[in-house]
């Protein structure tokens, strides 16, 4: 972890008098440095959204083998981030070797795909298996309740001309 000042510069922590710092007076940002143990892993995929949700790698690869994988704080862990990076960067000079070299350098760099890519995130708590059986998953974000409430409301009649 490093401390950054308001200009984004790394601050030498030995120069700080922490007795003068409090929760209400903390003029720094704490940032975890890049590397294999970073909570976001070695690669993250930022896409525009108002919730600051993005796809990212993880150092906890063992979590992908679990049936319940709700360990995130809102972002989406990606099991094969380097494969995804390779696909997203097709058509550019960013091949797998160049991606690996950047990761090994521990340098943080924003890389943009050549073409615009649409991102659709779907939250499904039920679906149809290949065996034609319906499956249900836990609604960990409690998004089904408001929809079910609306679906259970009495329907009022409307006229087509009202639209």
C-alpha positions in Angstrom: 0.0 0.0 0.0 1.1 3.5 -0.7 -0.2 6.9 0.2 -0.9 9.5 -2.4 -1.3 13.2 -1.9 -4.1 15.2 -3.5 -2.0 15.6 -6.7 -1.6 11.8 -7.0 2.1 11.8 -5.9 3.4 9.0 -3.7 4.1 10.3 -0.2 7.0 9.0 1.9 5.2 7.8 5.0 8.2 8.5 7.2 7.6 12.2 6.6 4.1 12.2 8.1 3.2 13.0 11.7 0.3 10.5 12.1 -0.6 12.0 15.5 -2.1 14.9 13.5 -4.1 12.7 11.1 -7.6 11.5 11.9 -10.5 10.0 10.0 -11.9 13.5 9.4 -8.5 14.9 8.5 -6.9 12.4 6.1 -5.6 14.2 3.1 -4.3 11.1 1.4 -5.6 8.3 -0.8 -4.5 4.7 0.0 -3.6 2.7 -3.1 -2.6 -0.9 -3.4 0.4 -1.3 -5.7 0.1 -3.5 -8.8 1.3 -7.1 -8.6 0.1 -10.7 -8.2 -1.4 -10.1 -4.7 -3.3 -6.9 -5.6 -7.0 -7.5 -4.7 -7.9 -6.8 -8.4 -5.3 -9.1 -9.7 -3.0 -8.1 -12.5 -5.5 -6.8 -15.0 -8.7 -4.9 -14.8 -11.2 -3.9 -17.5 -12.8 -0.5 -17.0 -15.9 0.3 -18.9 -18.2 3.3 -18.6 -20.9 2.9 -15.9 -22.2 5.1 -13.1 -21.6 2.4 -10.5 -17.8 2.1 -10.9 -18.3 -1.6 -11.6 -15.7 -3.3 -13.8 -14.2 -6.7 -14.6 -11.0 -7.7 -13.0 -8.5 -10.5 -12.3 -8.1 -11.9 -8.8 -5.3 -13.4 -6.8 -7.8 -15.7 -5.3 -8.2 -18.1 -8.3 -9.4 -20.9 -6.0 -12.7 -19.0 -5.6 -13.7 -20.0 -9.1 -14.0 -23.6 -8.1 -16.7 -22.8 -5.5 -20.4 -23.1 -6.1 -21.1 -19.9 -4.2 -19.0 -17.2 -5.7 -20.4 -14.0 -4.2 -17.1 -12.8 -2.8 -16.9 -9.6 -4.7 -17.9 -6.1 -3.5 -19.8 -5.4 -6.7 -17.2 -5.9 -9.4 -16.9 -9.0 -11.5 -14.0 -11.4 -11.2 -12.8 -12.7 -14.5 -11.3 -16.2 -14.4 -9.2 -15.9 -17.6 -8.3 -12.2 -17.7 -5.3 -12.5 -20.0 -7.4 -14.5 -22.6 -10.0 -11.8 -22.4 -7.4 -9.0 -22.8 -6.1 -10.8 -25.8 -9.5 -11.0 -27.4 -10.4 -7.3 -26.6 -7.1 -6.1 -28.0 -7.3 -8.0 -31.3 -6.4 -5.8 -34.2 -3.8 -3.8 -32.2 -0.2 -4.5 -31.5 -1.0 -5.9 -28.0 -0.4 -9.6 -28.4 -0.1 -12.0 -25.4 3.7 -11.5 -25.2 3.4 -7.8 -25.0 0.6 -8.1 -22.4 2.8 -10.5 -20.3 5.8 -8.1 -20.6 3.7 -5.2 -19.2 2.4 -7.3 -16.3 5.9 -8.4 -15.5 7.1 -4.8 -15.4 4.4 -4.0 -12.7 3.8 -0.7 -14.6 0.3 0.5 -14.6 -0.8 1.4 -18.1 -4.2 2.0 -19.7 -4.7 0.2 -23.0 -7.6 0.9 -25.2 -9.2 -1.5 -27.8 -9.1 -0.5 -31.4 -12.8 -0.7 -31.7 -15.7 0.2 -29.4 -17.0 -2.8 -27.5 -20.5 -3.0 -26.1 -20.7 -4.4 -22.6 -23.9 -6.0 -21.4 -24.2 -7.3 -17.8 -27.2 -9.5 -17.1 -28.2 -10.6 -13.6 -30.2 -13.8 -13.9 -31.5 -15.7 -10.9 -33.3 -18.3 -13.0 -32.7 -19.9 -16.4 -33.0 -23.0 -18.5 -30.4 -25.7 -18.5 -29.3 -27.8 -21.5 -31.5 -30.5 -20.1 -34.6 -28.3 -20.5 -34.9 -28.0 -16.7 -35.4 -24.6 -15.0 -32.7 -23.7 -12.5 -32.9 -21.1 -9.7 -30.0 -19.2 -8.1 -29.9 -17.1 -4.9 -30.9 -13.5 -5.4 -27.8 -12.2 -3.6 -28.5 -8.6 -4.6 -32.2 -8.8 -3.8 -33.2 -7.5 -7.2 -36.1 -9.9 -7.7 -38.3 -8.6 -4.9 -39.2 -5.2 -6.5 -39.9 -6.9 -9.8 -42.1 -9.6 -8.1 -44.0 -6.9 -6.3 -44.8 -5.1 -9.6 -45.8 -8.4 -11.2 -48.1 -9.2 -8.3 -49.9 -5.9 -8.6 -53.4 -5.8 -9.9 -53.4 -4.8 -13.6 -55.4 -1.7 -14.5 -56.8 -1.4 -17.9 -55.4 1.1 -20.3 -56.4 2.3 -23.7 -54.0 2.2 -26.6 -54.5 5.9 -27.3 -53.1 6.7 -23.7 -49.7 5.7 -25.0 
